[in-house]
Every structure is written in C-alpha cells, then in structure tokens.
Amino acid sequence: MATDDSRADTDVGSDPAPALSETELEALHEVELGLEWAQRAQGCLLEFHHATGHGMDHLCRAEEQFREAGHDELADTIRDDLLPHGVVDEDRWSYDVLENFQESLLAETRALERRVRRELADGKRHVRERRQEREWKRQADSDR
C-alpha cells in the first residue's frame, strides 16, 4: 500500500527536484534501482512459492493414486517425507522465505529509498529519469 510519501512525485510536469550533484543524483538512482531489483526478487520468490505449492499439489494427488493402486509404501513416502517437508530445511516453507524477505530486506530497502528521496530530492521519484526526459524534450524542441 502506497503512502503519500511514496507518491510524492507522480506528476510528470513537476520540477525534477532540488539541485543535486552528479554523485548525489547517481547515488539516488542506484538506491531506486536497488529497490526495483529487490521488488523483482520478491516476484521471483512469489513465483517460487506458487511453483512449490503446485508441485506439492501434484505430489498429493500422486499419493492418493498410489494408494488407490495398492502402492502404500510409495504413498507413505510422499505423505511422510515430501509433503510435510519445508523448502529450506524441514521446518521452513516457501511462504516463510517470502514473508521473511518481505519483512526484512525488502522493507528495509523501501525505507532507505524513501529516506534518501526525502533527504536528497524533496521526496521526488525518478529524478534522473525526469531530467533525462526533459533534456530529450529540449533537444527535440530545439531541432524543430
């Protein structure tokens, strides 16, 4: 859920931010990219979580089918060894990994990104991109 702070600069025509040195601008951009990649990693973990669940669903159906076919030992192996097993160790499941990532590294990276934007760019987002956009528009206008 976005807060007003996270949407501080969604207006395309707004001033791109206070004067920043090139190093500050690059550092701000790197933090923004770091957050974007952490969000992509969350997507990968969601995919991992869902894929693991679907795989477990198939194993659950196989257990039932082995039991129906009279292969109780194979069914018991699935029921006792695979279905209750976590993905990292015996106790941590895919949702545990996902939740831990969301509550630790992702949350801390989001907080840092908001802080950096507040302290360097008056809360503005994508300052570097907005400057680049304005420069391209100026070039296009001057070539006409």
Salt bridges, closest charged atoms under 4 A:
ASP5 OD2 - ARG118 NH1 3.23
ASP9 OD2 - ARG130 NE 2.71
GLU26 OE2 - ARG128 NE 3.29
GLU32 OE1 - HIS29 ND1 3.98
GLU36 OE2 - HIS126 NE2 3.48
GLU63 OE2 - ARG67 NH2 3.26
ASP72 OD1 - ARG67 NH1 3.62
ASP76 OD1 - ARG67 NH2 2.95
ASP76 OD1 - ARG79 NH2 3.39
ASP80 OD1 - ARG79 NE 2.68
ASP89 OD2 - ARG92 NE 3.28
GLU113 OE2 - ARG117 NE 2.67
GLU119 OE2 - ARG115 NE 2.77
GLU129 OE2 - HIS29 ND1 3.55
GLU133 OE2 - LYS137 NZ 2.95
GLU135 OE1 - ARG138 NH2 3.31
ASP141 OD1 - ARG144 NH1 3.38
